[in-house]
Amino acid sequence: MKASSMNTHMGNISIDNEVIAQYAGSVANECFGIVGMAGINMKDGVFRLLKKESMTRGINVSLTPNGKLVIDFHVIVSYGVNIPAVCDNLIDSVKYKVEEFTGLEIEKINIYVEGVKVID
C-alpha cells in the first residue's frame, strides 16, 4: 500500500507513505548523533550518505494489516557516540512526532546502522 488512510467523522484521510518518510527523515536529522540516511548501491553493496533532498531513500514506511505504521531507518551515525543511546533517542523522537503529525500509531521502528562517519 502506497498510502496510509484513516476514516474520520468528516470523511477519509489518506497520507502518502512518502510524506511520512520525509517527515520522519527530518525528525531523524534533528537527533543528536545521526549524520544522515544511508543509501545502498545494490551492485556493489556499498552504503553512502544521502543528501538532504534524497533522504527518504534511506527510510521505508509500510502499513501493517491492522493499520499501524512500521518505519525502517538506514542511518549513518557520528563517530564516538553511544549507538544504543542515539537509537533510543531516534525511536522516541520519531514515534512521538510522527504519531502526533499523522494521527496513526507506530507499531515498530527498525534502525539499521549502516556506517560511522567522523565529523570535523
C-alpha positions as CSV (number, residue, x, y, z in Angstrom):
1,M,0.0,0.0,0.0
2,K,1.4,3.4,-1.0
3,A,-0.7,5.4,1.4
4,S,-1.9,5.2,5.0
5,S,-5.5,6.1,5.5
6,M,-8.0,6.6,8.3
7,N,-11.7,7.3,8.5
8,T,-13.0,10.3,10.4
9,H,-16.5,11.6,11.1
10,M,-15.9,14.1,8.2
11,G,-14.5,11.6,5.7
12,N,-11.5,9.6,4.7
13,I,-7.9,10.9,5.1
14,S,-5.1,9.4,3.0
15,I,-1.4,10.2,3.7
16,D,1.1,9.1,1.2
17,N,3.9,7.0,2.7
18,E,6.5,9.3,1.0
19,V,5.1,12.2,3.1
20,I,5.5,10.2,6.3
21,A,9.1,9.2,5.2
22,Q,10.0,12.8,4.5
23,Y,8.7,13.9,7.9
24,A,10.4,11.0,9.7
25,G,13.7,11.8,7.9
26,S,13.6,15.5,9.0
27,V,12.9,14.4,12.6
28,A,15.8,11.9,12.4
29,N,18.2,14.5,11.1
30,E,17.5,16.7,14.2
31,C,18.6,13.9,16.5
32,F,22.0,14.1,18.1
33,G,24.4,11.5,16.7
34,I,22.6,11.0,13.4
35,V,24.7,12.2,10.5
36,G,22.1,11.3,7.8
37,M,20.4,8.5,6.0
38,A,22.3,5.7,4.2
39,G,21.7,4.7,0.6
40,I,22.9,1.3,-0.7
41,N,24.4,0.6,-4.1
42,M,22.9,-2.8,-4.8
43,K,25.5,-3.6,-7.4
44,D,28.5,-3.1,-5.0
45,G,26.7,-3.5,-1.7
46,V,28.3,-0.2,-0.6
47,F,26.4,2.3,1.7
48,R,26.8,6.0,1.2
49,L,25.5,9.1,2.9
50,L,22.4,10.6,1.1
51,K,22.0,14.2,0.5
52,K,19.1,16.0,2.3
53,E,17.0,16.1,-0.9
54,S,17.0,12.3,-1.2
55,M,17.0,11.2,2.4
56,T,13.7,9.3,2.0
57,R,15.6,6.6,0.1
58,G,17.1,5.6,3.4
59,I,13.6,5.3,5.0
60,N,10.9,2.7,4.3
61,V,7.4,3.2,5.6
62,S,4.8,0.4,5.5
63,L,1.4,-0.2,6.9
64,T,0.5,-3.4,8.9
65,P,-2.8,-5.2,8.2
66,N,-4.1,-3.8,11.5
67,G,-3.5,-0.2,10.3
68,K,-0.3,0.6,12.2
69,L,3.0,2.0,10.8
70,V,6.3,0.2,10.6
71,I,9.3,2.5,9.8
72,D,12.7,1.3,8.8
73,F,15.7,3.7,9.0
74,H,19.1,3.1,7.4
75,V,21.3,5.6,9.1
76,I,24.9,6.7,9.4
77,V,26.0,7.8,12.9
78,S,28.7,10.1,14.2
79,Y,32.0,8.5,15.3
80,G,32.3,8.2,19.1
81,V,28.6,8.3,20.0
82,N,26.9,5.7,22.1
83,I,24.9,3.9,19.4
84,P,22.2,2.4,21.6
85,A,21.6,5.8,23.2
86,V,21.4,7.5,19.8
87,C,19.0,4.8,18.5
88,D,16.8,5.1,21.7
89,N,16.6,8.9,21.2
90,L,15.7,8.4,17.5
91,I,13.0,6.0,18.3
92,D,11.4,8.2,21.0
93,S,11.6,11.3,18.9
94,V,10.2,9.7,15.7
95,K,7.5,7.8,17.5
96,Y,6.2,10.9,19.3
97,K,6.4,13.4,16.4
98,V,5.2,11.1,13.6
99,E,2.2,9.8,15.7
100,E,1.3,13.5,16.5
101,F,1.8,14.5,12.9
102,T,-0.2,11.7,11.3
103,G,-2.6,10.5,13.9
104,L,-1.5,7.0,13.1
105,E,0.0,4.6,15.7
106,I,3.5,3.3,15.1
107,E,3.9,-0.4,15.8
108,K,7.6,-0.7,15.2
109,I,10.7,1.3,14.3
110,N,13.7,-0.6,13.0
111,I,17.1,1.1,12.8
112,Y,19.9,-0.3,10.7
113,V,23.2,1.5,11.4
114,E,25.0,1.2,8.1
115,G,28.0,3.3,8.8
116,V,30.0,5.6,11.0
117,K,31.3,9.0,9.9
118,V,33.9,11.2,11.6
119,I,32.6,14.8,12.0
120,D,35.2,17.5,11.8
